């Protein structure tokens, strides 16, 4: 006879979470329904404890699981979060919320559900600050577009002449226009000396437009909106700075500090930012990796944390990120697989990898362009992001240091590998390679 599956978590329960109700299965028959108010969440926790439930599994449904998880853990019930796809219904099984919670409980008791990776509470706090900051940056960028639209309607092409409309020169000009100044000769004098030296005539021409009241109102609204969200970004920076101080105060002082990279866009207004990020990582400088800055590193840490023990090795880490190559072939048929939805961390690695495609002195950039030549940009970016993620994991776990050897060294290694491949192919066909002698050029 076949051996039956044994229950690994006999005291486990299952919860299906909805926007207005939660469905709790803690017994072999039936289930209990609770509302979504805090008091009813606490009643659900008491209901589970009365039935000696020590752990409960529930699907990661939007953000609805977060307050319920917090309340259950405060009451001493261990919560295991699982992916919705891992708890799919069997064919022919009734699909209701009540049936879902019972099915989740069954799978959980037999150990058939894989827990999601949930960072500790302090990392989730940083994640909240970083994500809100990014949302504010995106909202501020929309108001920059409103200002550009207002300028185009007035046929003012200032944003096409200077690099940043919200830079020091651009802001001074916008504020002067909103204050009533229309003379291009006077407005241009508000620009930086470098702009005056190189683009003075272009700026004067770009400021000659049709100053209509409705377009000026649009410009003012956009500028006020940009200022508002910029002030919110500063508040986020203060919170992030406070978080860094709190979580690095017990760290050992740095023996030596590397030089940080320049952050070109959206740099947090935090004093000694590079030093604080180094302290957070116990002196391991992740910003030395190609394509990463301290700001990018902190964004990734806000998503994955600093404890890499949650993943067995680098391969498990890149697989969790959705950056590992996948094969779904059956016999002679090669099936196309689009892959699962990427995490926010994997998107950050991809954005860094995309920047490397234009690099002129970095070996990893040469690798990305080489893959792009015969596989396309999407696969190239994913393959490069995977290499970055492996480096990130190794630096945090093993303290490895990255040394940039340059494109010439990388291309020399590629040439050596190609020659070795050619030699093997020639040997299979019964030939031998006879490389040409390098000619010396005399001047």
C-alpha positions in Angstrom: 0.0 0.0 0.0 1.1 3.5 -0.7 2.3 5.5 2.3 -0.1 8.3 3.2 1.1 11.9 3.6 1.7 12.8 7.3 0.6 16.0 8.8 3.6 18.2 9.6 1.6 21.1 11.2 -1.4 19.4 12.9 -2.0 22.6 14.9 -1.9 24.8 11.8 -4.8 26.9 10.5 -5.7 28.6 7.2 -7.0 32.1 6.6 -8.5 33.6 3.4 -8.3 37.4 3.5 -10.9 39.7 1.8 -11.4 43.5 1.8 -14.4 43.2 4.1 -14.1 39.8 5.8 -11.6 37.1 6.7 -12.4 33.4 6.7 -10.6 31.3 9.3 -10.4 27.5 9.2 -9.1 26.1 12.5 -11.1 22.8 12.7 -11.6 19.8 10.5 -15.1 20.9 9.6 -16.4 24.3 8.8 -14.9 27.7 9.2 -15.5 31.0 11.0 -16.0 34.5 9.5 -14.7 37.7 11.0 -14.9 41.3 9.9 -11.9 43.5 9.2 -12.0 45.9 12.1 -9.2 45.8 14.6 -11.5 44.4 17.3 -12.6 41.6 15.1 -9.0 40.8 14.2 -8.3 40.4 17.9 -11.4 38.1 18.2 -10.0 36.0 15.4 -6.7 35.7 17.3 -8.6 34.7 20.4 -10.5 32.1 18.4 -7.3 30.6 17.1 -5.7 30.5 20.5 -8.8 28.8 22.0 -8.3 25.9 19.5 -4.5 25.7 20.3 -3.5 27.0 16.9 0.2 27.8 17.0 0.7 28.9 13.4 -1.5 30.0 10.5 -1.0 30.3 6.8 -2.6 33.0 4.6 -2.1 34.3 1.1 -0.3 37.5 0.4 -3.3 39.5 -0.8 -2.3 43.1 -1.6 -1.6 44.9 1.7 -4.6 43.4 3.5 -2.4 40.8 5.2 -0.1 43.3 7.0 -2.4 44.5 9.8 -3.8 41.0 10.4 -0.3 39.6 10.6 0.8 42.2 13.1 -2.1 41.6 15.4 -1.8 37.8 15.2 1.9 37.9 16.0 1.3 40.3 18.9 -1.1 37.6 20.3 1.6 34.9 19.9 0.3 33.2 16.7 3.0 32.6 14.1 2.0 33.7 10.6 3.3 32.1 7.4 2.6 34.1 4.3 2.3 32.2 1.0 2.0 33.0 -2.6 -1.6 32.9 -4.0 -0.5 30.7 -6.9 0.9 28.0 -4.5 -2.6 27.4 -3.0 -4.6 27.0 -6.2 -7.8 25.0 -6.1 -7.8 21.5 -7.5 -10.0 20.8 -10.6 -13.6 20.2 -9.6 -13.2 21.7 -6.2 -15.7 24.4 -5.1 -14.2 27.9 -5.3 -15.5 30.0 -2.5 -13.8 32.0 0.3 -14.8 29.4 2.8 -13.5 26.6 0.7 -10.3 28.5 0.1 -9.4 28.9 3.8 -10.0 25.2 4.4 -7.8 24.2 1.4 -5.1 26.6 2.6 -5.2 24.9 6.0 -5.0 21.4 4.5 -2.0 22.3 2.4 -0.4 24.0 5.3 -0.8 21.1 7.7 0.8 18.7 5.2 3.7 21.1 4.6 2.9 21.8 0.9 3.1 25.6 1.0 6.3 27.6 0.6 6.6 30.6 2.9 7.3 34.0 1.3 10.4 36.0 2.3 9.3 38.7 4.6 12.0 41.0 6.0 12.1 41.9 9.7 10.0 44.8 11.0 12.9 47.3 10.9 13.5 46.6 7.3 9.8 46.9 6.5 9.9 50.3 8.2 12.7 51.4 5.9 10.8 50.0 2.9 7.8 52.1 3.7 9.9 55.3 3.8 11.7 54.5 0.6 8.6 53.6 -1.3 6.8 56.7 -0.2 9.8 58.7 -1.3 9.7 57.2 -4.7 6.0 57.9 -5.0 6.6 61.5 -4.2 9.4 61.7 -6.8 7.0 60.3 -9.4 4.3 62.8 -8.4 6.8 65.7 -8.5 7.8 64.6 -12.0 4.2 64.8 -13.2 4.1 68.5 -12.1 7.4 69.1 -14.0 5.5 67.9 -17.1 2.7 70.3 -16.3 5.2 73.2 -16.2 6.7 72.0 -19.5 3.3 71.8 -21.1 2.5 75.4 -19.9 5.8 76.6 -21.5 5.0 74.9 -24.8 1.5 76.5 -24.9 3.2 79.9 -24.4 5.8 78.8 -27.0 8.6 79.3 -24.4 11.3 76.6 -25.1 13.4 77.1 -21.9 13.2 73.4 -21.0 14.7 72.6 -24.4 17.7 74.9 -23.9 18.7 74.3 -20.2 19.3 70.8 -18.9 16.9 70.9 -15.9 13.9 73.1 -15.6 13.9 72.6 -11.8 17.6 73.4 -11.4 18.7 76.6 -9.7 18.6 78.7 -12.9 15.3 77.3 -14.1 13.6 77.9 -10.7 14.8 81.5 -10.6 13.4 82.2 -14.0 10.1 80.5 -13.3 9.7 82.5 -10.0 10.5 85.8 -11.9 7.9 85.0 -14.6 5.3 84.2 -12.0 6.1 87.5 -10.3 5.4 89.4 -13.5 8.8 89.7 -15.3 8.5 89.3 -19.1 11.8 90.8 -20.4 14.0 88.0 -21.8 17.1 90.2 -21.4 16.5 90.5 -17.7 15.3 86.9 -17.2 18.5 85.5 -18.8 20.6 87.2 -16.2 19.1 84.9 -13.6 20.9 81.9 -15.2 24.1 80.4 -13.9 27.4 81.8 -15.3 28.1 78.6 -17.2 24.8 78.9 -19.1 25.4 82.6 -19.8 28.8 81.8 -21.2 27.5 79.0 -23.5 23.8 79.5 -24.2 22.9 83.1 -23.5 21.5 83.8 -27.0 19.5 80.5 -27.0 18.0 81.3 -23.6 16.9 84.8 -24.7 15.2 83.3 -27.8 13.6 80.6 -25.8 12.0 83.1 -23.4 10.2 85.1 -26.1 6.7 83.7 -26.0 3.0 84.4 -25.6 2.4 85.0 -21.9 -1.4 84.3 -21.6 -3.0 84.4 -18.2 -4.4 80.8 -18.3 -1.1 79.3 -19.2 0.7 81.3 -16.5 -1.9 79.9 -14.1 -1.0 76.4 -15.3 2.7 77.1 -14.8 2.1 78.4 -11.3 0.0 75.4 -10.3 2.6 73.0 -11.6 5.4 74.8 -9.8 3.5 74.8 -6.5 2.7 71.1 -6.9 6.4 70.4 -7.6 7.4 72.4 -4.5 4.9 70.6 -2.4 6.1 67.1 -3.3 9.7 68.2 -3.0 9.0 69.2 0.6 7.5 65.8 1.2 10.6 64.2 -0.2 12.7 66.2 2.3 10.5 64.9 5.1 11.1 61.3 3.9 14.8 62.0 3.9 14.6 63.1 7.5 12.8 59.9 8.4 15.4 57.8 6.5 18.2 59.6 8.2 16.6 59.0 11.6 16.2 55.3 10.7 19.9 55.0 9.6 21.1 56.6 12.9 18.9 54.3 15.0 20.1 51.1 13.2 23.8 52.0 13.0 24.3 53.4 16.5 25.4 49.9 17.8 27.7 49.2 14.9 31.4 49.1 15.3 33.2 52.3 13.9 34.7 51.9 10.4 38.4 51.2 10.3 38.7 52.7 6.8 36.1 54.2 4.5 36.0 54.0 0.7 35.0 56.9 -1.5 31.4 56.9 -2.4 30.1 57.3 -6.0 28.4 60.5 -7.1 24.6 60.2 -7.1 23.3 62.2 -10.1 19.5 62.0 -9.6 17.3 62.1 -6.5 20.1 62.1 -4.0 18.8 61.9 -0.4 19.5 65.0 1.7 21.3 63.1 4.4 24.6 64.2 5.9 27.4 61.5 5.6 25.1 59.3 3.6 27.9 57.1 2.3 29.3 56.5 5.8 25.9 55.6 7.2 25.1 53.1 4.4 28.6 51.5 5.0 27.9 51.2 8.7 24.6 49.6 8.0 26.4 46.9 5.9 29.2 46.6 8.5 31.7 48.2 6.2 30.9 46.2 3.1 30.8 48.7 0.2 28.1 47.6 -2.2 28.2 50.9 -4.0 31.5 49.8 -5.6 29.6 47.3 -7.7 29.1 48.6 -11.3 25.8 50.5 -11.8 25.0 50.8 -8.0 25.2 53.9 -5.9 24.5 54.3 -2.1 21.0 55.3 -2.9 20.4 52.2 -5.1 21.9 50.0 -2.5 19.6 51.4 0.2 16.6 50.9 -2.1 17.6 47.2 -2.6 18.2 46.7 1.2 14.8 48.1 1.9 13.3 45.3 -0.3 15.5 42.3 0.7 17.2 43.3 4.0 20.8 42.7 5.0 20.3 39.1 6.2 21.1 36.9 3.2 20.7 33.7 5.3 17.1 33.5 4.0 18.5 32.2 0.8 20.7 29.1 0.7 23.1 30.5 -1.9 23.4 33.1 -4.7 21.4 30.9 -7.1 18.5 30.7 -4.8 18.7 34.5 -4.4 18.6 35.3 -8.1 15.8 32.7 -8.6 13.7 34.4 -5.9 14.4 37.7 -7.7 13.1 36.2 -11.0 16.4 36.8 -12.7 17.4 33.1 -13.1 17.2 31.7 -16.7 14.3 29.3 -17.1 13.7 26.3 -19.5 10.3 24.9 -20.1 11.0 22.4 -22.9 9.1 19.1 -23.4 10.7 16.6 -25.8 11.5 18.4 -29.0 9.1 21.3 -28.2 10.6 24.5 -26.9 8.0 26.3 -25.0 7.9 30.1 -24.5 7.8 31.1 -20.9 7.3 34.7 -20.0 8.3 34.3 -16.4 6.7 35.3 -13.2 6.2 38.9 -12.0 9.5 40.4 -11.0 10.0 41.9 -7.5 10.8 45.5 -6.9 14.4 44.5 -6.0 14.8 42.7 -9.3 13.6 45.8 -11.1 16.2 47.9 -9.3 18.9 45.5 -10.5 17.5 45.7 -14.1 17.6 49.5 -14.0 21.2 49.4 -12.9 22.0 46.9 -15.6 20.4 49.1 -18.2 22.7 52.0 -17.3 25.7 49.7 -17.9 24.8 49.3 -21.6 26.1 52.8 -22.2 29.3 52.5 -20.1 32.6 52.9 -21.8 35.1 51.6 -19.3 33.3 48.8 -17.3 33.7 45.2 -18.2 30.1 44.3 -17.2 28.9 46.9 -19.7 30.9 45.1 -22.4 29.3 41.8 -21.4 25.8 43.4 -21.6 26.5 44.7 -25.1 27.9 41.4 -26.2 24.7 39.6 -25.0 22.5 42.3 -26.6 24.2 41.7 -30.0 22.8 38.2 -30.4 20.0 37.9 -27.8 18.4 41.3 -27.8 18.2 44.0 -25.1 15.6 42.4 -22.8 17.7 39.2 -22.3 20.9 41.3 -22.1 19.5 43.4 -19.2 18.2 40.4 -17.4 21.5 38.5 -17.7 23.5 41.6 -16.5 21.1 42.1 -13.6 21.6 38.5 -12.6 25.4 39.0 -12.5 24.8 42.2 -10.4 22.6 40.3 -8.0 25.2 37.5 -7.5 27.8 40.1 -6.8 25.5 41.8 -4.3 24.9 38.5 -2.5 28.5 37.6 -2.4 29.6 41.0 -1.0 27.0 40.8 1.8 27.7 37.1 2.7 31.4 36.7 2.1 32.7 40.3 2.2 34.1 39.9 -1.3 35.5 43.1 -2.9 34.8 44.1 -6.5 37.8 45.1 -8.6 37.0 46.7 -12.0 39.5 45.3 -14.5 38.2 47.2 -17.5 36.9 46.3 -20.9 40.3 45.4 -22.4 40.9 42.7 -19.8 37.3 41.3 -20.3 37.7 41.3 -24.1 41.1 39.6 -23.8 39.4 36.8 -21.7 36.6 36.5 -24.2 39.1 36.1 -27.0 41.0 33.4 -25.0 37.8 31.5 -24.5 36.8 31.7 -28.2 40.2 30.4 -29.2 39.8 27.5 -26.8 36.4 26.7 -28.3 37.8 26.8 -31.8 40.6 24.5 -30.8 38.1 22.0 -29.4 36.0 22.1 -32.6 39.1 21.8 -34.8 40.2 18.8 -32.8 36.8 17.1 -33.3 37.1 17.5 -37.0 40.7 16.3 -37.2 42.3 19.7 -37.7 44.6 21.8 -35.7 44.8 25.6 -35.3 47.7 27.5 -36.7 47.4 31.1 -35.4 48.9 33.9 -37.4 52.0 35.6 -36.0 51.3 39.2 -34.8 53.1 41.7 -37.0 55.1 44.3 -35.3 54.5 47.8 -36.6 57.6 50.0 -36.8 57.1 53.7 -36.9 
